[in-house]
Amino acid sequence: MVDQNPKNRLNPEQYASLKAEIAAPYRGLRQFFYIAFAASGSLGAFVFFFQVLAGRNIESAIPSLALQLGIVALMVFLWRWEQRPQSGKSSNS
């Protein structure tokens, strides 16, 4: 049997952090993009909403407004999907 070097052992917090990163790699990066794209879609929706409200370029502003709202809805969905607990994957550890 091989003795483990005490210097190489991880404390429980580091081990939990590494285990979470293995289960969901690049989670923080994905969440950053969700926030960035949702903010961009919100800003675009704000602009196109006021274009529609002012009556300027309604033929092109309404589809653009719908697209921006769809982007925001997609990012909210992906954020919530990312946050849900992973019940089936961690049962075998």
Backbone atoms as SQL, in Angstrom:
CREATE TABLE atoms (id INTEGER PRIMARY KEY, chain TEXT, resi INTEGER, resn TEXT, atom TEXT, x REAL, y REAL, z REAL);
INSERT INTO atoms VALUES
  (1, 'A', 1, 'MET', 'N', 0.844, -1.172, 0.000),
  (2, 'A', 1, 'MET', 'CA', 0.000, 0.000, 0.000),
  (3, 'A', 1, 'MET', 'C', 0.889, 1.235, 0.000),
  (4, 'A', 2, 'VAL', 'N', 0.521, 2.229, -0.792),
  (5, 'A', 2, 'VAL', 'CA', 1.305, 3.442, -0.937),
  (6, 'A', 2, 'VAL', 'C', 0.768, 4.500, 0.020),
  (7, 'A', 3, 'ASP', 'N', 1.677, 5.106, 0.785),
  (8, 'A', 3, 'ASP', 'CA', 1.280, 6.187, 1.681),
  (9, 'A', 3, 'ASP', 'C', 1.159, 7.474, 0.877),
  (10, 'A', 4, 'GLN', 'N', 0.107, 8.199, 1.160),
  (11, 'A', 4, 'GLN', 'CA', -0.083, 9.477, 0.478),
  (12, 'A', 4, 'GLN', 'C', 0.681, 10.561, 1.212),
  (13, 'A', 5, 'ASN', 'N', 1.248, 11.445, 0.454),
  (14, 'A', 5, 'ASN', 'CA', 1.971, 12.568, 1.018),
  (15, 'A', 5, 'ASN', 'C', 0.958, 13.579, 1.555),
  (16, 'A', 6, 'PRO', 'N', 1.037, 13.976, 2.836),
  (17, 'A', 6, 'PRO', 'CA', 0.058, 14.914, 3.378),
  (18, 'A', 6, 'PRO', 'C', 0.060, 16.272, 2.695),
  (19, 'A', 7, 'LYS', 'N', 1.159, 16.651, 2.053),
  (20, 'A', 7, 'LYS', 'CA', 1.216, 17.931, 1.360),
  (21, 'A', 7, 'LYS', 'C', 0.348, 17.920, 0.107),
  (22, 'A', 8, 'ASN', 'N', 0.108, 16.752, -0.487),
  (23, 'A', 8, 'ASN', 'CA', -0.658, 16.658, -1.726),
  (24, 'A', 8, 'ASN', 'C', -2.156, 16.515, -1.489),
  (25, 'A', 9, 'ARG', 'N', -2.571, 16.341, -0.282),
  (26, 'A', 9, 'ARG', 'CA', -3.992, 16.188, -0.008),
  (27, 'A', 9, 'ARG', 'C', -4.696, 17.534, -0.119),
  (28, 'A', 10, 'LEU', 'N', -5.928, 17.480, -0.619),
  (29, 'A', 10, 'LEU', 'CA', -6.730, 18.690, -0.754),
  (30, 'A', 10, 'LEU', 'C', -7.642, 18.837, 0.453),
  (31, 'A', 11, 'ASN', 'N', -7.891, 20.071, 0.817),
  (32, 'A', 11, 'ASN', 'CA', -8.870, 20.255, 1.880),
  (33, 'A', 11, 'ASN', 'C', -10.270, 20.033, 1.296),
  (34, 'A', 12, 'PRO', 'N', -11.279, 19.836, 2.118),
  (35, 'A', 12, 'PRO', 'CA', -12.625, 19.504, 1.611),
  (36, 'A', 12, 'PRO', 'C', -13.215, 20.560, 0.682),
  (37, 'A', 13, 'GLU', 'N', -12.917, 21.834, 0.916),
  (38, 'A', 13, 'GLU', 'CA', -13.459, 22.883, 0.052),
  (39, 'A', 13, 'GLU', 'C', -12.876, 22.791, -1.363),
  (40, 'A', 14, 'GLN', 'N', -11.574, 22.570, -1.450),
  (41, 'A', 14, 'GLN', 'CA', -10.935, 22.441, -2.760),
  (42, 'A', 14, 'GLN', 'C', -11.448, 21.197, -3.490),
  (43, 'A', 15, 'TYR', 'N', -11.614, 20.110, -2.764),
  (44, 'A', 15, 'TYR', 'CA', -12.105, 18.882, -3.364),
  (45, 'A', 15, 'TYR', 'C', -13.524, 19.075, -3.894),
  (46, 'A', 16, 'ALA', 'N', -14.376, 19.734, -3.115),
  (47, 'A', 16, 'ALA', 'CA', -15.755, 19.983, -3.548),
  (48, 'A', 16, 'ALA', 'C', -15.782, 20.890, -4.775),
  (49, 'A', 17, 'SER', 'N', -14.902, 21.887, -4.797),
  (50, 'A', 17, 'SER', 'CA', -14.830, 22.791, -5.940),
  (51, 'A', 17, 'SER', 'C', -14.386, 22.052, -7.204),
  (52, 'A', 18, 'LEU', 'N', -13.375, 21.213, -7.080),
  (53, 'A', 18, 'LEU', 'CA', -12.912, 20.435, -8.233),
  (54, 'A', 18, 'LEU', 'C', -13.963, 19.440, -8.703),
  (55, 'A', 19, 'LYS', 'N', -14.657, 18.834, -7.777),
  (56, 'A', 19, 'LYS', 'CA', -15.707, 17.872, -8.132),
  (57, 'A', 19, 'LYS', 'C', -16.847, 18.584, -8.869),
  (58, 'A', 20, 'ALA', 'N', -17.216, 19.786, -8.431),
  (59, 'A', 20, 'ALA', 'CA', -18.265, 20.552, -9.104),
  (60, 'A', 20, 'ALA', 'C', -17.815, 20.970, -10.501),
  (61, 'A', 21, 'GLU', 'N', -16.544, 21.323, -10.658),
  (62, 'A', 21, 'GLU', 'CA', -16.031, 21.721, -11.972),
  (63, 'A', 21, 'GLU', 'C', -16.008, 20.531, -12.928),
  (64, 'A', 22, 'ILE', 'N', -15.726, 19.353, -12.421),
  (65, 'A', 22, 'ILE', 'CA', -15.748, 18.163, -13.265),
  (66, 'A', 22, 'ILE', 'C', -17.172, 17.842, -13.697),
  (67, 'A', 23, 'ALA', 'N', -18.131, 18.021, -12.798),
  (68, 'A', 23, 'ALA', 'CA', -19.529, 17.731, -13.118),
  (69, 'A', 23, 'ALA', 'C', -20.096, 18.730, -14.120),
  (70, 'A', 24, 'ALA', 'N', -19.681, 19.988, -14.044),
  (71, 'A', 24, 'ALA', 'CA', -20.192, 21.033, -14.936),
  (72, 'A', 24, 'ALA', 'C', -19.045, 21.935, -15.378),
  (73, 'A', 25, 'PRO', 'N', -18.264, 21.496, -16.365),
  (74, 'A', 25, 'PRO', 'CA', -17.115, 22.301, -16.782),
  (75, 'A', 25, 'PRO', 'C', -17.539, 23.623, -17.424),
  (76, 'A', 26, 'TYR', 'N', -16.775, 24.666, -17.161),
  (77, 'A', 26, 'TYR', 'CA', -16.982, 26.008, -17.721),
  (78, 'A', 26, 'TYR', 'C', -18.341, 26.604, -17.346),
  (79, 'A', 27, 'ARG', 'N', -18.891, 26.234, -16.207),
  (80, 'A', 27, 'ARG', 'CA', -20.199, 26.736, -15.797),
  (81, 'A', 27, 'ARG', 'C', -20.164, 28.250, -15.600),
  (82, 'A', 28, 'GLY', 'N', -19.134, 28.753, -14.961),
  (83, 'A', 28, 'GLY', 'CA', -19.032, 30.194, -14.747),
  (84, 'A', 28, 'GLY', 'C', -18.944, 30.972, -16.045),
  (85, 'A', 29, 'LEU', 'N', -18.214, 30.441, -17.012),
  (86, 'A', 29, 'LEU', 'CA', -18.094, 31.093, -18.309),
  (87, 'A', 29, 'LEU', 'C', -19.442, 31.110, -19.031),
  (88, 'A', 30, 'ARG', 'N', -20.159, 29.988, -18.986),
  (89, 'A', 30, 'ARG', 'CA', -21.481, 29.941, -19.613),
  (90, 'A', 30, 'ARG', 'C', -22.423, 30.937, -18.969),
  (91, 'A', 31, 'GLN', 'N', -22.390, 31.030, -17.643),
  (92, 'A', 31, 'GLN', 'CA', -23.274, 31.960, -16.956),
  (93, 'A', 31, 'GLN', 'C', -22.931, 33.408, -17.306),
  (94, 'A', 32, 'PHE', 'N', -21.656, 33.694, -17.478),
  (95, 'A', 32, 'PHE', 'CA', -21.257, 35.031, -17.910),
  (96, 'A', 32, 'PHE', 'C', -21.874, 35.365, -19.268),
  (97, 'A', 33, 'PHE', 'N', -21.839, 34.421, -20.202),
  (98, 'A', 33, 'PHE', 'CA', -22.416, 34.662, -21.518),
  (99, 'A', 33, 'PHE', 'C', -23.936, 34.793, -21.443),
  (100, 'A', 34, 'TYR', 'N', -24.591, 34.016, -20.582),
  (101, 'A', 34, 'TYR', 'CA', -26.036, 34.163, -20.411),
  (102, 'A', 34, 'TYR', 'C', -26.370, 35.583, -19.971),
  (103, 'A', 35, 'ILE', 'N', -25.624, 36.094, -19.001),
  (104, 'A', 35, 'ILE', 'CA', -25.882, 37.445, -18.501),
  (105, 'A', 35, 'ILE', 'C', -25.580, 38.488, -19.582),
  (106, 'A', 36, 'ALA', 'N', -24.466, 38.320, -20.274),
  (107, 'A', 36, 'ALA', 'CA', -24.083, 39.285, -21.301),
  (108, 'A', 36, 'ALA', 'C', -25.100, 39.325, -22.443),
  (109, 'A', 37, 'PHE', 'N', -25.531, 38.158, -22.921),
  (110, 'A', 37, 'PHE', 'CA', -26.491, 38.122, -24.024),
  (111, 'A', 37, 'PHE', 'C', -27.865, 38.609, -23.577),
  (112, 'A', 38, 'ALA', 'N', -28.253, 38.311, -22.338),
  (113, 'A', 38, 'ALA', 'CA', -29.536, 38.804, -21.823),
  (114, 'A', 38, 'ALA', 'C', -29.514, 40.326, -21.699),
  (115, 'A', 39, 'ALA', 'N', -28.390, 40.880, -21.254),
  (116, 'A', 39, 'ALA', 'CA', -28.275, 42.342, -21.154),
  (117, 'A', 39, 'ALA', 'C', -28.322, 42.974, -22.545),
  (118, 'A', 40, 'SER', 'N', -27.653, 42.369, -23.502),
  (119, 'A', 40, 'SER', 'CA', -27.665, 42.887, -24.868),
  (120, 'A', 40, 'SER', 'C', -29.069, 42.814, -25.460),
  (121, 'A', 41, 'GLY', 'N', -29.756, 41.693, -25.243),
  (122, 'A', 41, 'GLY', 'CA', -31.128, 41.558, -25.735),
  (123, 'A', 41, 'GLY', 'C', -32.069, 42.539, -25.067),
  (124, 'A', 42, 'SER', 'N', -31.865, 42.799, -23.793),
  (125, 'A', 42, 'SER', 'CA', -32.713, 43.767, -23.077),
  (126, 'A', 42, 'SER', 'C', -32.524, 45.173, -23.634),
  (127, 'A', 43, 'LEU', 'N', -31.282, 45.526, -23.888),
  (128, 'A', 43, 'LEU', 'CA', -30.998, 46.841, -24.449),
  (129, 'A', 43, 'LEU', 'C', -31.601, 46.970, -25.850),
  (130, 'A', 44, 'GLY', 'N', -31.455, 45.942, -26.664),
  (131, 'A', 44, 'GLY', 'CA', -32.050, 45.958, -27.999),
  (132, 'A', 44, 'GLY', 'C', -33.566, 46.017, -27.944),
  (133, 'A', 45, 'ALA', 'N', -34.168, 45.261, -27.030),
  (134, 'A', 45, 'ALA', 'CA', -35.621, 45.292, -26.884),
  (135, 'A', 45, 'ALA', 'C', -36.089, 46.680, -26.457),
  (136, 'A', 46, 'PHE', 'N', -35.331, 47.319, -25.577),
  (137, 'A', 46, 'PHE', 'CA', -35.656, 48.674, -25.135),
  (138, 'A', 46, 'PHE', 'C', -35.672, 49.631, -26.336),
  (139, 'A', 47, 'VAL', 'N', -34.658, 49.568, -27.165),
  (140, 'A', 47, 'VAL', 'CA', -34.554, 50.455, -28.326),
  (141, 'A', 47, 'VAL', 'C', -35.686, 50.187, -29.313),
  (142, 'A', 48, 'PHE', 'N', -35.924, 48.912, -29.642),
  (143, 'A', 48, 'PHE', 'CA', -36.947, 48.591, -30.629),
  (144, 'A', 48, 'PHE', 'C', -38.347, 48.848, -30.089),
  (145, 'A', 49, 'PHE', 'N', -38.540, 48.694, -28.784),
  (146, 'A', 49, 'PHE', 'CA', -39.843, 48.995, -28.194),
  (147, 'A', 49, 'PHE', 'C', -40.171, 50.474, -28.381),
  (148, 'A', 50, 'PHE', 'N', -39.213, 51.342, -28.141),
  (149, 'A', 50, 'PHE', 'CA', -39.482, 52.767, -28.309),
  (150, 'A', 50, 'PHE', 'C', -39.567, 53.167, -29.772),
  (151, 'A', 51, 'GLN', 'N', -38.934, 52.431, -30.673),
  (152, 'A', 51, 'GLN', 'CA', -39.137, 52.688, -32.102),
  (153, 'A', 51, 'GLN', 'C', -40.565, 52.348, -32.504),
  (154, 'A', 52, 'VAL', 'N', -41.075, 51.233, -31.998),
  (155, 'A', 52, 'VAL', 'CA', -42.461, 50.852, -32.284),
  (156, 'A', 52, 'VAL', 'C', -43.404, 51.872, -31.656),
  (157, 'A', 53, 'LEU', 'N', -43.124, 52.269, -30.425),
  (158, 'A', 53, 'LEU', 'CA', -43.961, 53.237, -29.728),
  (159, 'A', 53, 'LEU', 'C', -44.001, 54.577, -30.467),
  (160, 'A', 54, 'ALA', 'N', -42.889, 54.964, -31.065),
  (161, 'A', 54, 'ALA', 'CA', -42.817, 56.223, -31.811),
  (162, 'A', 54, 'ALA', 'C', -43.383, 56.088, -33.220),
  (163, 'A', 55, 'GLY', 'N', -43.591, 54.864, -33.672),
  (164, 'A', 55, 'GLY', 'CA', -44.140, 54.643, -35.005),
  (165, 'A', 55, 'GLY', 'C', -43.115, 54.719, -36.117),
  (166, 'A', 56, 'ARG', 'N', -41.852, 54.549, -35.804),
  (167, 'A', 56, 'ARG', 'CA', -40.799, 54.609, -36.816),
  (168, 'A', 56, 'ARG', 'C', -40.419, 53.205, -37.259),
  (169, 'A', 57, 'ASN', 'N', -40.371, 52.964, -38.548),
  (170, 'A', 57, 'ASN', 'CA', -39.959, 51.684, -39.145),
  (171, 'A', 57, 'ASN', 'C', -40.647, 50.496, -38.471),
  (172, 'A', 58, 'ILE', 'N', -41.949, 50.549, -38.383),
  (173, 'A', 58, 'ILE', 'CA', -42.690, 49.506, -37.676),
  (174, 'A', 58, 'ILE', 'C', -42.503, 48.154, -38.356),
  (175, 'A', 59, 'GLU', 'N', -42.408, 48.131, -39.682),
  (176, 'A', 59, 'GLU', 'CA', -42.270, 46.856, -40.409),
  (177, 'A', 59, 'GLU', 'C', -40.988, 46.118, -40.035),
  (178, 'A', 60, 'SER', 'N', -39.946, 46.844, -39.737),
  (179, 'A', 60, 'SER', 'CA', -38.689, 46.182, -39.363),
  (180, 'A', 60, 'SER', 'C', -38.468, 46.168, -37.851),
  (181, 'A', 61, 'ALA', 'N', -39.110, 47.069, -37.119),
  (182, 'A', 61, 'ALA', 'CA', -38.879, 47.145, -35.679),
  (183, 'A', 61, 'ALA', 'C', -39.607, 46.040, -34.922),
  (184, 'A', 62, 'ILE', 'N', -40.805, 45.665, -35.377),
  (185, 'A', 62, 'ILE', 'CA', -41.564, 44.632, -34.650),
  (186, 'A', 62, 'ILE', 'C', -40.866, 43.273, -34.708),
  (187, 'A', 63, 'PRO', 'N', -40.413, 42.806, -35.888),
  (188, 'A', 63, 'PRO', 'CA', -39.664, 41.526, -35.873),
  (189, 'A', 63, 'PRO', 'C', -38.364, 41.603, -35.065),
  (190, 'A', 64, 'SER', 'N', -37.715, 42.744, -35.100),
  (191, 'A', 64, 'SER', 'CA', -36.481, 42.898, -34.323),
  (192, 'A', 64, 'SER', 'C', -36.775, 42.886, -32.828),
  (193, 'A', 65, 'LEU', 'N', -37.869, 43.521, -32.429),
  (194, 'A', 65, 'LEU', 'CA', -38.285, 43.505, -31.030),
  (195, 'A', 65, 'LEU', 'C', -38.599, 42.080, -30.592),
  (196, 'A', 66, 'ALA', 'N', -39.302, 41.340, -31.433),
  (197, 'A', 66, 'ALA', 'CA', -39.619, 39.947, -31.106),
  (198, 'A', 66, 'ALA', 'C', -38.354, 39.104, -30.980),
  (199, 'A', 67, 'LEU', 'N', -37.391, 39.334, -31.858),
  (200, 'A', 67, 'LEU', 'CA', -36.128, 38.608, -31.792),
  (201, 'A', 67, 'LEU', 'C', -35.388, 38.909, -30.487),
  (202, 'A', 68, 'GLN', 'N', -35.330, 40.177, -30.114),
  (203, 'A', 68, 'GLN', 'CA', -34.636, 40.555, -28.882),
  (204, 'A', 68, 'GLN', 'C', -35.328, 39.966, -27.657),
  (205, 'A', 69, 'LEU', 'N', -36.652, 39.986, -27.636),
  (206, 'A', 69, 'LEU', 'CA', -37.386, 39.384, -26.520),
  (207, 'A', 69, 'LEU', 'C', -37.169, 37.869, -26.478),
  (208, 'A', 70, 'GLY', 'N', -37.072, 37.252, -27.649),
  (209, 'A', 70, 'GLY', 'CA', -36.785, 35.818, -27.712),
  (210, 'A', 70, 'GLY', 'C', -35.400, 35.490, -27.171),
  (211, 'A', 71, 'ILE', 'N', -34.437, 36.347, -27.462),
  (212, 'A', 71, 'ILE', 'CA', -33.076, 36.143, -26.939),
  (213, 'A', 71, 'ILE', 'C', -33.070, 36.244, -25.425),
  (214, 'A', 72, 'VAL', 'N', -33.768, 37.244, -24.893),
  (215, 'A', 72, 'VAL', 'CA', -33.832, 37.393, -23.438),
  (216, 'A', 72, 'VAL', 'C', -34.513, 36.170, -22.816),
  (217, 'A', 73, 'ALA', 'N', -35.618, 35.717, -23.409),
  (218, 'A', 73, 'ALA', 'CA', -36.320, 34.545, -22.886),
  (219, 'A', 73, 'ALA', 'C', -35.442, 33.296, -22.939),
  (220, 'A', 74, 'LEU', 'N', -34.687, 33.131, -24.020),
  (221, 'A', 74, 'LEU', 'CA', -33.788, 31.986, -24.140),
  (222, 'A', 74, 'LEU', 'C', -32.696, 32.026, -23.073),
  (223, 'A', 75, 'MET', 'N', -32.133, 33.191, -22.829),
  (224, 'A', 75, 'MET', 'CA', -31.078, 33.301, -21.820),
  (225, 'A', 75, 'MET', 'C', -31.624, 33.033, -20.417),
  (226, 'A', 76, 'VAL', 'N', -32.840, 33.488, -20.129),
  (227, 'A', 76, 'VAL', 'CA', -33.466, 33.196, -18.830),
  (228, 'A', 76, 'VAL', 'C', -33.696, 31.698, -18.700),
  (229, 'A', 77, 'PHE', 'N', -34.177, 31.065, -19.774),
  (230, 'A', 77, 'PHE', 'CA', -34.393, 29.623, -19.756),
  (231, 'A', 77, 'PHE', 'C', -33.085, 28.866, -19.522),
  (232, 'A', 78, 'LEU', 'N', -32.043, 29.246, -20.248),
  (233, 'A', 78, 'LEU', 'CA', -30.756, 28.565, -20.092),
  (234, 'A', 78, 'LEU', 'C', -30.174, 28.790, -18.703),
  (235, 'A', 79, 'TRP', 'N', -30.326, 29.990, -18.151),
  (236, 'A', 79, 'TRP', 'CA', -29.839, 30.277, -16.788),
  (237, 'A', 79, 'TRP', 'C', -30.550, 29.375, -15.780),
  (238, 'A', 80, 'ARG', 'N', -31.877, 29.289, -15.891),
  (239, 'A', 80, 'ARG', 'CA', -32.637, 28.443, -14.956),
  (240, 'A', 80, 'ARG', 'C', -32.306, 26.975, -15.138),
  (241, 'A', 81, 'TRP', 'N', -32.093, 26.564, -16.374),
  (242, 'A', 81, 'TRP', 'CA', -31.737, 25.170, -16.640),
  (243, 'A', 81, 'TRP', 'C', -30.377, 24.850, -16.026),
  (244, 'A', 82, 'GLU', 'N', -29.472, 25.794, -16.079),
  (245, 'A', 82, 'GLU', 'CA', -28.134, 25.637, -15.498),
  (246, 'A', 82, 'GLU', 'C', -28.210, 25.546, -13.971),
  (247, 'A', 83, 'GLN', 'N', -29.172, 26.234, -13.366),
  (248, 'A', 83, 'GLN', 'CA', -29.279, 26.293, -11.910),
  (249, 'A', 83, 'GLN', 'C', -30.002, 25.106, -11.296),
  (250, 'A', 84, 'ARG', 'N', -30.732, 24.348, -12.097),
  (251, 'A', 84, 'ARG', 'CA', -31.491, 23.237, -11.512),
  (252, 'A', 84, 'ARG', 'C', -30.550, 22.162, -10.978),
  (253, 'A', 85, 'PRO', 'N', -30.966, 21.510, -9.901),
  (254, 'A', 85, 'PRO', 'CA', -30.087, 20.495, -9.301),
  (255, 'A', 85, 'PRO', 'C', -29.941, 19.269, -10.200),
  (256, 'A', 86, 'GLN', 'N', -28.758, 18.720, -10.192),
  (257, 'A', 86, 'GLN', 'CA', -28.450, 17.520, -10.975),
  (258, 'A', 86, 'GLN', 'C', -28.675, 16.310, -10.092),
  (259, 'A', 87, 'SER', 'N', -29.903, 15.806, -10.017),
  (260, 'A', 87, 'SER', 'CA', -30.229, 14.736, -9.073),
  (261, 'A', 87, 'SER', 'C', -29.693, 13.387, -9.520),
  (262, 'A', 88, 'GLY', 'N', -29.704, 13.063, -10.786),
  (263, 'A', 88, 'GLY', 'CA', -29.325, 11.737, -11.230),
  (264, 'A', 88, 'GLY', 'C', -27.836, 11.511, -11.391),
  (265, 'A', 89, 'LYS', 'N', -27.057, 12.551, -11.582),
  (266, 'A', 89, 'LYS', 'CA', -25.638, 12.379, -11.902),
  (267, 'A', 89, 'LYS', 'C', -24.762, 12.136, -10.684),
  (268, 'A', 90, 'SER', 'N', -25.139, 12.652, -9.530),
  (269, 'A', 90, 'SER', 'CA', -24.237, 12.557, -8.370),
  (270, 'A', 90, 'SER', 'C', -24.598, 11.415, -7.437),
  (271, 'A', 91, 'SER', 'N', -25.529, 10.539, -7.822),
  (272, 'A', 91, 'SER', 'CA', -25.942, 9.470, -6.928),
  (273, 'A', 91, 'SER', 'C', -24.930, 8.337, -6.852),
  (274, 'A', 92, 'ASN', 'N', -24.064, 8.185, -7.840),
  (275, 'A', 92, 'ASN', 'CA', -23.125, 7.068, -7.833),
  (276, 'A', 92, 'ASN', 'C', -21.771, 7.427, -7.246),
  (277, 'A', 93, 'SER', 'N', -21.596, 8.596, -6.645),
  (278, 'A', 93, 'SER', 'CA', -20.304, 8.943, -6.050),
  (279, 'A', 93, 'SER', 'C', -20.211, 8.534, -4.606);
